[in-house]
Amino acid sequence: MLYHAYELQRAWLSGASAWASIGAELMTNPRYPAAYMGMGPMAASALEVFAHATQTYGKPAFDIEAVTLDGRSRAVTEAIVYNKPFGDLRRFTRDGLPDDAPKVLIVAPMSGHYATLLRGTVARMVESSEVYITDWADARDVPASAGKFDLDDYIDYLIDFLAFIGPDTHVIAVCQPSVPALAATAAMNNQRHPARPATLTMMGGPIDTRESPTTVNDLAMNRPIAWFRQNVIATVPLQYRGSGRQVYPGFLQLAGFMSMNLGNHLMSHYEMFKHLTAGDEESAQATKDFYDEYRSVCDMTAEFYLQTVEEVFQKHSLPNGTFVHHGEVVDLGAIRDTALLAVEGERDDISGIGQTKAALDLATGLARAKKQYLLAEGAGHYGIFNGSRWRDKIAPVVEAFIARHGAKALRVAA
């Protein structure tokens, strides 16, 4: 019933959004006298804000057509190079990229948002690297015949993607996937897998959520797993390809994130209203662009979501040494070849300071020279991988780390 209630509300709001958009256009039409006087511009701005806030959002496109280097525009090519039921592997390359440029796999979160949330991450890294990204599918669009998708499957996908890309690949895991990426790295090191990562960069990841717990951590800890199963899991309705599949709906994830900072979101929309009224279209569009991405959400499989809550946030299985992959305990001490970089944001309110850094201490078999830590001053959670701090302060550190521990550097040292 939860999903059906949402669909009814969405259908109503879609109609209201359309009428509000029509009203905004009418109120700003130069042939309409009220567009020049009194409350006309304010009413039009209010209708436009309402229309934008209530419209339906689909999956965004990456739309990275070019990057600028040394004042010159370089075309970027995007392609799906590997397809699997629960996610594709996308590759981005730019014109003029050297043949020996590093290969980078960016592991996007499966946390309610699409991989396009990391558009800025991809755009910055493609300047120097051949970039791949995990483009996870919306679970509501995956037929039930494709089977389950849980933490074991997530790790298997990463290993499969790395095997496809080949040896000397550098992995960047953003937020939630830091845990399965670290587990996959340990498993591949333990097996001496030829495609084990050369480096693993973990950014704002919940490796050990007992360190500086946040509101997100407290929510997961304060309720038993049965509560999550009964209250936030829904069945995909018949109109979708994945009908009958049990999921954690993206709209619930979005509602949770919005409610955590409701005041800030309300102020953002009020500022957008003021920009529109004043005719500052550029500032208003910047806010629209952010929320176009932020409100584009997708569903997760119920088994993946519930396992993540239980193993990562409640049992702390990875730092406790009890995390299991296909029945075998993951030994982080087996990581001996993959260099590790932990990046944290000083103002991160989702993954607290120390949660990602814990991975460096847990990798007991790795030489100190292959470990590095970066605390990004002034950066919040999203500022770690998007925006000016990411482009100018964090990305150069990641690139230098990759260069220092890649195969090319090892050949020179030898």
Secondary structure, DSSP 8 states (H G I E B T S, - for coil): -HHHHHHHHHHHHHHHHHHHHHHHHHHT-TTSGGGGSTTHHHHHHHHHHHHHHHS----------EEEETTEEEEEEEEEEEEETTEEEEEEEETT--TT--EEEEE---SSB-GGGGHHHHHHHTTTSEEEEEEE--GGGS-GGG----HHHHHHHHHHHHHHH-SSEEEEEESTTHHHHHHHHHHHHHTT-TT--SEEEEES--S-TTSS--HHHHHHHSS-HHHHHHHT-EE--TTSTTTT-EEE-HHHHHHHHHHHTHHHHHHHHHHHHHHHHHT-HHHHHHHHHHHHHHT-B--EEHHHHHHHIIIIIIS-HHHHT--EETTEE--GGG--SSEEEEEEETT-SSS-TTTTTHHHHH-TTS-GGGEEEEEETT--TGGGTSSHHIIIIIHHHHHHHHHHHSHHHHHHH-
